[in-house]
Amino acid sequence: MNKVFKTLSDPNRRKILRLLKKGEMAAGDIAKNLKITGATVSHHLDILKRADLVSAERRGQQIFYSLNLTVLEEVMEKLLEYFGK
C-alpha cells in the first residue's frame, strides 16, 4: 500500500490517472494532453505499472494504457477503513 501512496504523490502521475479514467490511451496521446515529453510520460507510466495502477496492452507498434480498477478499488477500501472509523 505504501508503494501505491508514494506513486500517487506525484502530480503528473495523478494527471495520467485522471486521463485514463476517461478510457485507454497511448503514451503519445497522454504526452500531448499533459504537454510533457514522451520520455517523461514513459517514466511515469513505468512507475504506475510497477505499482499495478495501470496495465499496458501492445497493439501493433503502440502500447495502450488503462486503469487497473482492482488495485484502485483496494486503495479506496483501505482509505475508507482508515478514515471511516
N, C-alpha and C positions, 0 to 999 in steps of 0.2 A: 504494500500500500504506500509506503514511503517513496518508492520509486515513481509511482503514479503522481503523487503530490509534487515531487521535485520536477517531474516532466511538465506538469501544469503550471509551474511557477513562471515560465517564460511567456511573455505576451504574444510573441509570434506563433508559438505552438497553440495557444488558446484561439488565436485568429484562424489558424488552419482547421482546428476542430469545428469552429463555427461555420466555416465554408463547407466542410464535409457534412455538416448537419443537413445541408440542402441536397446532398447527393454526392455520388462518387465523382472524383476529378483526377485529371492527370497532373503531374508535378508542374508542368509548364503553365497550365491554367491557374494553378494555385499561385505561382510566382507572379503572373500578370495581375491577379486580383489583389495581391499584397504589395506589389511594386517592390519586390526584393529579388535578388539574383537566384538563378536556378540552383547554384551550389548551396546557398543558404537554405533554400527550401528542402533540398535533398538532405542536408544535415538535420534539420528539424524533423523531417519525415522519418529518418532513421531512428532518432530518439523516440518519437511517438510509436514506431513499430516495436522497438525494444521494450517499451512499457506496455505493449499489447493494446494500445488505444486505437490504433488504426491497422487495417490489413491492406495488403497490396496484391493486385492481380495483373499479370502481364498479358497484354493483348497485342500481338504483333510487336512493334517496336516501342509501344507505350506501356507504362505501368499506371494503372488506375488505383487510387487510394479511396478507402471508405472507412467509416467509423466502425469500431468493434463495440457494438452496443452492449454485449455481455459484460465486458470489463467496466464500461461506464455505468451500467446498472449496479454493479457491485460497489463501485465507488460511492454512488448516490446512497445506496443502502447503508454503507458504513458511516457516511456523513449524517444520515438521519438517526442512526443509532447513537452517534456521539452527541449530536446537538438536540435530538428529540427527547431525550430523557433527562 
